[in-house]
Amino acid sequence: MTNIHHLLKVTALWISIVYVVCYLGVFLFPSIREAVMLYAFHTKGNLGTNVLTFGTFLSGLLIWNIVALLSVWLFAFIFNR
């Protein structure tokens, strides 16, 4: 039996750390976005302008946490059945 509450706390912490590191990476090295698109997603495209504001940071952090928590909760729910 998986401890769902502990798993969700660890997931929230982990995804938050990864998001902050990625956000800082794009902030400090803007060309990293194109490299990730090319080598990780195997695609090229015009990504436009980097929009790096406190609002986009918070909204992205919130969205990624919600997606990660829902995914892990669903996994734990199915796993525990």
N, CA, C and O atoms as a printed pandas DataFrame, in Angstrom:
     atom_number atom_name residue_name chain_id  residue_number  x_coord  y_coord  z_coord
0              1         N          MET        A               1    0.842   -1.180    0.000
1              2        CA          MET        A               1    0.000    0.000    0.000
2              3         C          MET        A               1    0.889    1.246    0.000
3              4         O          MET        A               1    1.755    1.396    0.863
4              5         N          THR        A               2    0.677    2.117   -0.948
5              6        CA          THR        A               2    1.445    3.335   -1.084
6              7         C          THR        A               2    0.861    4.427   -0.195
7              8         O          THR        A               2   -0.355    4.619   -0.160
8              9         N          ASN        A               3    1.729    5.146    0.527
9             10        CA          ASN        A               3    1.292    6.269    1.338
10            11         C          ASN        A               3    1.104    7.467    0.402
11            12         O          ASN        A               3    2.069    8.134    0.028
12            13         N          ILE        A               4   -0.148    7.727    0.031
13            14        CA          ILE        A               4   -0.450    8.730   -0.979
14            15         C          ILE        A               4   -0.051   10.132   -0.524
15            16         O          ILE        A               4    0.490   10.910   -1.310
16            17         N          HIS        A               5   -0.316   10.457    0.737
17            18        CA          HIS        A               5   -0.012   11.805    1.218
18            19         C          HIS        A               5    1.495   12.092    1.157
19            20         O          HIS        A               5    1.909   13.172    0.737
20            21         N          HIS        A               6    2.287   11.141    1.569
21            22        CA          HIS        A               6    3.741   11.318    1.504
22            23         C          HIS        A               6    4.210   11.411    0.050
23            24         O          HIS        A               6    5.046   12.250   -0.287
24            25         N          LEU        A               7    3.677   10.565   -0.786
25            26        CA          LEU        A               7    4.039   10.572   -2.206
26            27         C          LEU        A               7    3.691   11.910   -2.851
27            28         O          LEU        A               7    4.470   12.420   -3.657
28            29         N          LEU        A               8    2.541   12.489   -2.517
29            30        CA          LEU        A               8    2.146   13.775   -3.080
30            31         C          LEU        A               8    3.050   14.905   -2.584
31            32         O          LEU        A               8    3.372   15.818   -3.344
32            33         N          LYS        A               9    3.458   14.850   -1.324
33            34        CA          LYS        A               9    4.378   15.870   -0.797
34            35         C          LYS        A               9    5.727   15.800   -1.506
35            36         O          LYS        A               9    6.284   16.826   -1.897
36            37         N          VAL        A              10    6.243   14.601   -1.668
37            38        CA          VAL        A              10    7.523   14.425   -2.361
38            39         C          VAL        A              10    7.409   14.880   -3.812
39            40         O          VAL        A              10    8.325   15.516   -4.334
40            41         N          THR        A              11    6.310   14.567   -4.459
41            42        CA          THR        A              11    6.096   14.972   -5.849
42            43         C          THR        A              11    6.064   16.489   -5.968
43            44         O          THR        A              11    6.697   17.051   -6.863
44            45         N          ALA        A              12    5.338   17.158   -5.082
45            46        CA          ALA        A              12    5.248   18.620   -5.129
46            47         C          ALA        A              12    6.620   19.247   -4.929
47            48         O          ALA        A              12    6.975   20.197   -5.628
48            49         N          LEU        A              13    7.384   18.734   -3.996
49            50        CA          LEU        A              13    8.725   19.269   -3.756
50            51         C          LEU        A              13    9.624   19.031   -4.962
51            52         O          LEU        A              13   10.320   19.940   -5.412
52            53         N          TRP        A              14    9.608   17.817   -5.481
53            54        CA          TRP        A              14   10.480   17.460   -6.595
54            55         C          TRP        A              14   10.147   18.268   -7.848
55            56         O          TRP        A              14   11.051   18.801   -8.491
56            57         N          ILE        A              15    8.861   18.369   -8.208
57            58        CA          ILE        A              15    8.494   19.096   -9.431
58            59         C          ILE        A              15    8.779   20.573   -9.272
59            60         O          ILE        A              15    9.108   21.242  -10.252
60            61         N          SER        A              16    8.661   21.104   -8.055
61            62        CA          SER        A              16    8.974   22.512   -7.812
62            63         C          SER        A              16   10.467   22.779   -8.001
63            64         O          SER        A              16   10.851   23.785   -8.598
64            65         N          ILE        A              17   11.293   21.890   -7.498
65            66        CA          ILE        A              17   12.743   22.042   -7.664
66            67         C          ILE        A              17   13.121   21.968   -9.145
67            68         O          ILE        A              17   13.885   22.800   -9.636
68            69         N          VAL        A              18   12.591   20.983   -9.844
69            70        CA          VAL        A              18   12.896   20.832  -11.277
70            71         C          VAL        A              18   12.425   22.053  -12.055
71            72         O          VAL        A              18   13.129   22.529  -12.946
72            73         N          TYR        A              19   11.237   22.566  -11.726
73            74        CA          TYR        A              19   10.705   23.733  -12.439
74            75         C          TYR        A              19   11.586   24.958  -12.213
75            76         O          TYR        A              19   11.894   25.683  -13.159
76            77         N          VAL        A              20   11.992   25.192  -10.972
77            78        CA          VAL        A              20   12.837   26.349  -10.672
78            79         C          VAL        A              20   14.176   26.240  -11.406
79            80         O          VAL        A              20   14.664   27.229  -11.952
80            81         N          VAL        A              21   14.766   25.051  -11.420
81            82        CA          VAL        A              21   16.036   24.864  -12.122
82            83         C          VAL        A              21   15.859   25.116  -13.622
83            84         O          VAL        A              21   16.699   25.777  -14.234
84            85         N          CYS        A              22   14.801   24.611  -14.214
85            86        CA          CYS        A              22   14.555   24.825  -15.644
86            87         C          CYS        A              22   14.290   26.294  -15.946
87            88         O          CYS        A              22   14.799   26.831  -16.930
88            89         N          TYR        A              23   13.495   26.944  -15.100
89            90        CA          TYR        A              23   13.186   28.355  -15.302
90            91         C          TYR        A              23   14.458   29.195  -15.227
91            92         O          TYR        A              23   14.678   30.080  -16.054
92            93         N          LEU        A              24   15.288   28.909  -14.231
93            94        CA          LEU        A              24   16.559   29.629  -14.105
94            95         C          LEU        A              24   17.463   29.357  -15.302
95            96         O          LEU        A              24   18.161   30.253  -15.776
96            97         N          GLY        A              25   17.448   28.116  -15.788
97            98        CA          GLY        A              25   18.242   27.777  -16.966
98            99         C          GLY        A              25   17.846   28.595  -18.169
99           100         O          GLY        A              25   18.711   29.101  -18.884
100          101         N          VAL        A              26   16.548   28.737  -18.410
101          102        CA          VAL        A              26   16.067   29.535  -19.545
102          103         C          VAL        A              26   16.342   31.016  -19.303
103          104         O          VAL        A              26   16.639   31.754  -20.242
104          105         N          PHE        A              27   16.244   31.452  -18.046
105          106        CA          PHE        A              27   16.513   32.845  -17.723
106          107         C          PHE        A              27   17.984   33.197  -17.952
107          108         O          PHE        A              27   18.297   34.241  -18.524
108          109         N          LEU        A              28   18.871   32.326  -17.506
109          110        CA          LEU        A              28   20.306   32.597  -17.620
110          111         C          LEU        A              28   20.870   32.283  -19.002
111          112         O          LEU        A              28   21.792   32.954  -19.467
112          113         N          PHE        A              29   20.320   31.272  -19.651
113          114        CA          PHE        A              29   20.796   30.823  -20.964
114          115         C          PHE        A              29   19.598   30.676  -21.908
115          116         O          PHE        A              29   19.120   29.561  -22.117
116          117         N          PRO        A              30   19.105   31.773  -22.480
117          118        CA          PRO        A              30   17.891   31.730  -23.306
118          119         C          PRO        A              30   17.947   30.745  -24.476
119          120         O          PRO        A              30   16.912   30.215  -24.882
120          121         N          SER        A              31   19.121   30.497  -25.013
121          122        CA          SER        A              31   19.216   29.586  -26.165
122          123         C          SER        A              31   18.981   28.126  -25.777
123          124         O          SER        A              31   18.876   27.262  -26.648
124          125         N          ILE        A              32   18.900   27.853  -24.488
125          126        CA          ILE        A              32   18.677   26.475  -24.043
126          127         C          ILE        A              32   17.300   25.959  -24.488
127          128         O          ILE        A              32   17.120   24.756  -24.679
128          129         N          ARG        A              33   16.342   26.858  -24.651
129          130        CA          ARG        A              33   14.998   26.433  -25.101
130          131         C          ARG        A              33   15.056   25.747  -26.453
131          132         O          ARG        A              33   14.459   24.690  -26.655
132          133         N          GLU        A              34   15.783   26.361  -27.376
133          134        CA          GLU        A              34   15.881   25.787  -28.722
134          135         C          GLU        A              34   16.638   24.465  -28.708
135          136         O          GLU        A              34   16.302   23.547  -29.456
136          137         N          ALA        A              35   17.656   24.368  -27.862
137          138        CA          ALA        A              35   18.410   23.110  -27.761
138          139         C          ALA        A              35   17.532   22.001  -27.201
139          140         O          ALA        A              35   17.601   20.865  -27.670
140          141         N          VAL        A              36   16.718   22.308  -26.219
141          142        CA          VAL        A              36   15.810   21.304  -25.652
142          143         C          VAL        A              36   14.787   20.873  -26.695
143          144         O          VAL        A              36   14.492   19.686  -26.832
144          145         N          MET        A              37   14.247   21.842  -27.427
145          146        CA          MET        A              37   13.287   21.486  -28.471
146          147         C          MET        A              37   13.929   20.560  -29.512
147          148         O          MET        A              37   13.311   19.596  -29.963
148          149         N          LEU        A              38   15.167   20.864  -29.884
149          150        CA          LEU        A              38   15.829   20.081  -30.917
150          151         C          LEU        A              38   16.229   18.694  -30.422
151          152         O          LEU        A              38   15.949   17.696  -31.087
152          153         N          TYR        A              39   16.877   18.623  -29.268
153          154        CA          TYR        A              39   17.446   17.354  -28.825
154          155         C          TYR        A              39   16.508   16.520  -27.959
155          156         O          TYR        A              39   16.614   15.294  -27.966
156          157         N          ALA        A              40   15.609   17.128  -27.229
157          158        CA          ALA        A              40   14.708   16.353  -26.370
158          159         C          ALA        A              40   13.388   16.046  -27.070
159          160         O          ALA        A              40   12.830   14.960  -26.906
160          161         N          PHE        A              41   12.890   17.007  -27.853
161          162        CA          PHE        A              41   11.594   16.816  -28.503
162          163         C          PHE        A              41   11.711   16.538  -29.996
163          164         O          PHE        A              41   10.705   16.301  -30.664
164          165         N          HIS        A              42   12.951   16.566  -30.529
165          166        CA          HIS        A              42   13.227   16.250  -31.932
166          167         C          HIS        A              42   12.411   17.115  -32.886
167          168         O          HIS        A              42   11.845   16.620  -33.861
168          169         N          THR        A              43   12.359   18.398  -32.596
169          170        CA          THR        A              43   11.629   19.310  -33.454
170          171         C          THR        A              43   12.296   20.677  -33.452
171          172         O          THR        A              43   13.033   21.027  -32.530
172          173         N          LYS        A              44   12.027   21.431  -34.493
173          174        CA          LYS        A              44   12.488   22.807  -34.571
174          175         C          LYS        A              44   11.262   23.688  -34.734
175          176         O          LYS        A              44   10.254   23.282  -35.311
176          177         N          GLY        A              45   11.370   24.875  -34.223
177          178        CA          GLY        A              45   10.260   25.799  -34.401
178          179         C          GLY        A              45   10.633   27.169  -33.889
179          180         O          GLY        A              45   11.540   27.320  -33.071
180          181         N          ASN        A              46    9.928   28.155  -34.377
181          182        CA          ASN        A              46   10.137   29.505  -33.899
182          183         C          ASN        A              46    9.374   29.647  -32.586
183          184         O          ASN        A              46    8.143   29.652  -32.570
184          185         N          LEU        A              47   10.110   29.760  -31.497
185          186        CA          LEU        A              47    9.479   29.811  -30.190
186          187         C          LEU        A              47    9.113   31.224  -29.776
187          188         O          LEU        A              47    8.535   31.424  -28.708
188          189         N          GLY        A              48    9.436   32.193  -30.590
189          190        CA          GLY        A              48    9.087   33.559  -30.261
190          191         C          GLY        A              48    9.987   34.146  -29.192
191          192         O          GLY        A              48   11.159   33.785  -29.082
192          193         N          THR        A              49    9.439   35.040  -28.420
193          194        CA          THR        A              49   10.194   35.755  -27.413
194          195         C          THR        A              49   10.051   35.082  -26.064
195          196         O          THR        A              49    8.974   34.596  -25.718
196          197         N          ASN        A              50   11.123   35.052  -25.304
197          198        CA          ASN        A              50   11.048   34.553  -23.932
198          199         C          ASN        A              50   10.253   35.544  -23.091
199          200         O          ASN        A              50   10.573   36.732  -23.061
200          201         N          VAL        A              51    9.229   35.065  -22.417
201          202        CA          VAL        A              51    8.448   35.891  -21.510
202          203         C          VAL        A              51    8.710   35.359  -20.113
203          204         O          VAL        A              51    8.087   34.391  -19.678
204          205         N          LEU        A              52    9.625   35.990  -19.424
205          206        CA          LEU        A              52   10.039   35.537  -18.103
206          207         C          LEU        A              52    9.703   36.615  -17.081
207          208         O          LEU        A              52   10.493   37.525  -16.828
208          209         N          THR        A              53    8.515   36.493  -16.501
209          210        CA          THR        A              53    8.082   37.427  -15.479
210          211         C          THR        A              53    7.729   36.644  -14.225
211          212         O          THR        A              53    7.639   35.417  -14.253
212          213         N          PHE        A              54    7.532   37.356  -13.132
213          214        CA          PHE        A              54    7.144   36.692  -11.891
214          215         C          PHE        A              54    5.794   35.995  -12.064
215          216         O          PHE        A              54    5.579   34.917  -11.509
216          217         N          GLY        A              55    4.888   36.602  -12.828
217          218        CA          GLY        A              55    3.579   36.002  -13.071
218          219         C          GLY        A              55    3.667   34.700  -13.858
219          220         O          GLY        A              55    2.983   33.729  -13.534
220          221         N          THR        A              56    4.513   34.677  -14.900
221          222        CA          THR        A              56    4.649   33.446  -15.676
222          223         C          THR        A              56    5.365   32.369  -14.857
223          224         O          THR        A              56    5.100   31.178  -15.017
224          225         N          PHE        A              57    6.278   32.804  -13.975
225          226        CA          PHE        A              57    6.944   31.844  -13.089
226          227         C          PHE        A              57    5.930   31.182  -12.163
227          228         O          PHE        A              57    5.898   29.957  -12.049
228          229         N          LEU        A              58    5.109   31.981  -11.508
229          230        CA          LEU        A              58    4.123   31.430  -10.570
230          231         C          LEU        A              58    3.058   30.590  -11.277
231          232         O          LEU        A              58    2.686   29.523  -10.788
232          233         N          SER        A              59    2.571   31.060  -12.415
233          234        CA          SER        A              59    1.543   30.295  -13.119
234          235         C          SER        A              59    2.096   28.966  -13.628
235          236         O          SER        A              59    1.414   27.944  -13.547
236          237         N          GLY        A              60    3.313   28.967  -14.146
237          238        CA          GLY        A              60    3.923   27.713  -14.599
238          239         C          GLY        A              60    4.168   26.760  -13.445
239          240         O          GLY        A              60    3.945   25.555  -13.564
240          241         N          LEU        A              61    4.629   27.304  -12.328
241          242        CA          LEU        A              61    4.856   26.474  -11.141
242          243         C          LEU        A              61    3.557   25.846  -10.672
243          244         O          LEU        A              61    3.527   24.663  -10.334
244          245         N          LEU        A              62    2.493   26.616  -10.649
245          246        CA          LEU        A              62    1.187   26.103  -10.230
246          247         C          LEU        A              62    0.673   25.031  -11.197
247          248         O          LEU        A              62    0.218   23.967  -10.774
248          249         N          ILE        A              63    0.751   25.322  -12.485
249          250        CA          ILE        A              63    0.253   24.371  -13.495
250          251         C          ILE        A              63    1.031   23.052  -13.438
251          252         O          ILE        A              63    0.431   21.978  -13.444
252          253         N          TRP        A              64    2.368   23.133  -13.382
253          254        CA          TRP        A              64    3.176   21.911  -13.342
254          255         C          TRP        A              64    2.923   21.109  -12.075
255          256         O          TRP        A              64    2.917   19.879  -12.115
256          257         N          ASN        A              65    2.714   21.788  -10.949
257          258        CA          ASN        A              65    2.412   21.075   -9.714
258          259         C          ASN        A              65    1.058   20.383   -9.791
259          260         O          ASN        A              65    0.920   19.243   -9.347
260          261         N          ILE        A              66    0.072   21.051  -10.342
261          262        CA          ILE        A              66   -1.255   20.432  -10.472
262          263         C          ILE        A              66   -1.192   19.203  -11.366
263          264         O          ILE        A              66   -1.730   18.152  -11.020
264          265         N          VAL        A              67   -0.538   19.332  -12.510
265          266        CA          VAL        A              67   -0.425   18.192  -13.437
266          267         C          VAL        A              67    0.327   17.034  -12.781
267          268         O          VAL        A              67   -0.100   15.883  -12.875
268          269         N          ALA        A              68    1.437   17.334  -12.123
269          270        CA          ALA        A              68    2.230   16.281  -11.479
270          271         C          ALA        A              68    1.452   15.618  -10.347
271          272         O          ALA        A              68    1.464   14.393  -10.227
272          273         N          LEU        A              69    0.776   16.414   -9.516
273          274        CA          LEU        A              69    0.026   15.843   -8.391
274          275         C          LEU        A              69   -1.136   14.983   -8.872
275          276         O          LEU        A              69   -1.383   13.910   -8.320
276          277         N          LEU        A              70   -1.846   15.442   -9.889
277          278        CA          LEU        A              70   -2.934   14.624  -10.431
278          279         C          LEU        A              70   -2.416   13.315  -11.027
279          280         O          LEU        A              70   -3.031   12.262  -10.854
280          281         N          SER        A              71   -1.298   13.384  -11.721
281          282        CA          SER        A              71   -0.717   12.177  -12.318
282          283         C          SER        A              71   -0.287   11.178  -11.250
283          284         O          SER        A              71   -0.582    9.987  -11.348
284          285         N          VAL        A              72    0.407   11.669  -10.236
285          286        CA          VAL        A              72    0.886   10.772   -9.179
286          287         C          VAL        A              72   -0.268   10.245   -8.347
287          288         O          VAL        A              72   -0.258    9.085   -7.935
288          289         N          TRP        A              73   -1.268   11.088   -8.096
289          290        CA          TRP        A              73   -2.446   10.621   -7.352
290          291         C          TRP        A              73   -3.146    9.503   -8.123
291          292         O          TRP        A              73   -3.536    8.493   -7.536
292          293         N          LEU        A              74   -3.306    9.681   -9.437
293          294        CA          LEU        A              74   -3.947    8.647  -10.261
294          295         C          LEU        A              74   -3.132    7.363  -10.241
295          296         O          LEU        A              74   -3.695    6.274  -10.130
296          297         N          PHE        A              75   -1.817    7.479  -10.345
297          298        CA          PHE        A              75   -0.951    6.302  -10.270
298          299         C          PHE        A              75   -1.139    5.580   -8.945
299          300         O          PHE        A              75   -1.329    4.364   -8.924
300          301         N          ALA        A              76   -1.087    6.319   -7.833
301          302        CA          ALA        A              76   -1.220    5.702   -6.506
302          303         C          ALA        A              76   -2.602    5.084   -6.326
303          304         O          ALA        A              76   -2.733    4.011   -5.737
304          305         N          PHE        A              77   -3.622    5.753   -6.826
305          306        CA          PHE        A              77   -4.988    5.231   -6.719
306          307         C          PHE        A              77   -5.123    3.901   -7.451
307          308         O          PHE        A              77   -5.680    2.944   -6.913
308          309         N          ILE        A              78   -4.618    3.842   -8.670
309          310        CA          ILE        A              78   -4.670    2.599   -9.457
310          311         C          ILE        A              78   -3.782    1.529   -8.838
311          312         O          ILE        A              78   -4.168    0.363   -8.760
312          313         N          PHE        A              79   -2.593    1.927   -8.399
313          314        CA          PHE        A              79   -1.636    0.980   -7.814
314          315         C          PHE        A              79   -2.191    0.331   -6.538
315          316         O          PHE        A              79   -1.956   -0.853   -6.297
316          317         N          ASN        A              80   -2.917    1.090   -5.730
317          318        CA          ASN        A              80   -3.433    0.604   -4.459
318          319         C          ASN        A              80   -4.703   -0.225   -4.608
319          320         O          ASN        A              80   -5.165   -0.803   -3.624
320          321         N          ARG        A              81   -5.267   -0.302   -5.775
321          322        CA          ARG        A              81   -6.507   -1.074   -5.959
322          323         C          ARG        A              81   -6.200   -2.528   -6.132
323          324         O          ARG        A              81   -7.114   -3.336   -6.299
